[in-house]
Amino acid sequence: MFIETEGTPNPATLKFLPGQDVMGFSTADFASASSAGRSPLASALFDLPGVARVFLGGDFITVTKTDAIAWQALKPQVLGAIMEHFVAGRPVIDGVVDGDLVGEDVDPADQEVVDQIKELLDTRVRPAVAGDGGDIVFRGFRDGIVRLHMQGACSGCPSSKATLKHGIENMLKHYVPEVVAVEQVEF
């Protein structure tokens, strides 16, 4: 098994491409070892010293490290854990993948605008963000403000605020005049 590795805009995060499906059309973001219980892969990665966050994408895994360890020491361990997981044929997620449990804050009268926003996010933003090892999830639209949640390499990335404000906000304002701002939300 050959696993490619790519850097991301976040220096604390690397993207690992195992050359096979990881989550398909779903994603899973684990911000801590305690949240990774339903994923044998994420749990195995959190067992490594210095792993701070694990994001599982369609065909990739992003791992964020703490400042206490260098990639030179951690990267071979991550590659080994990923390879061991897939060679053993273990599931990436135990049980059924239940989509996001956090709902969207949307005024039903704005549904047409929300559909436009989601279409732009799905076709123009998410593929680019996935290329950098992350994902953006729509969380709501009220009073002209689009609320988005950043995952994976995008979460905590030094350039994520610039991406939101100068990239996504400007694009959405251009195509959807009802959008006045974009803000990041955590949950």
Rosetta blueprint (number, residue, H / E / L):
1 M L
2 F L
3 I L
4 E E
5 T E
6 E E
7 G E
8 T L
9 P L
10 N L
11 P L
12 A L
13 T E
14 L E
15 K E
16 F E
17 L E
18 P L
19 G L
20 Q L
21 D L
22 V L
23 M L
24 G L
25 F L
26 S L
27 T L
28 A E
29 D E
30 F E
31 A L
32 S L
33 A H
34 S H
35 S H
36 A H
37 G L
38 R L
39 S L
40 P H
41 L H
42 A H
43 S H
44 A H
45 L H
46 F H
47 D L
48 L L
49 P L
50 G L
51 V E
52 A E
53 R E
54 V E
55 F E
56 L E
57 G L
58 G L
59 D L
60 F L
61 I E
62 T E
63 V E
64 T E
65 K E
66 T L
67 D L
68 A L
69 I L
70 A L
71 W H
72 Q H
73 A H
74 L H
75 K H
76 P H
77 Q H
78 V H
79 L H
80 G H
81 A H
82 I H
83 M H
84 E H
85 H H
86 F H
87 V H
88 A H
89 G L
90 R L
91 P L
92 V L
93 I L
94 D L
95 G L
96 V L
97 V L
98 D L
99 G L
100 D L
101 L L
102 V L
103 G L
104 E L
105 D E
106 V E
107 D L
108 P H
109 A H
110 D H
111 Q H
112 E H
113 V H
114 V H
115 D H
116 Q H
117 I H
118 K H
119 E H
120 L H
121 L H
122 D H
123 T H
124 R H
125 V H
126 R H
127 P H
128 A H
129 V H
130 A H
131 G H
132 D L
133 G L
134 G E
135 D E
136 I E
137 V E
138 F E
139 R E
140 G E
141 F E
142 R E
143 D L
144 G L
145 I E
146 V E
147 R E
148 L E
149 H E
150 M E
151 Q E
152 G E
153 A L
154 C L
155 S L
156 G L
157 C L
158 P L
159 S L
160 S H
161 K H
162 A H
163 T H
164 L H
165 K H
166 H H
167 G H
168 I H
169 E H
170 N H
171 M H
172 L H
173 K H
174 H H
175 Y H
176 V L
177 P L
178 E L
179 V L
180 V L
181 A E
182 V E
183 E E
184 Q E
185 V L
186 E L
187 F L
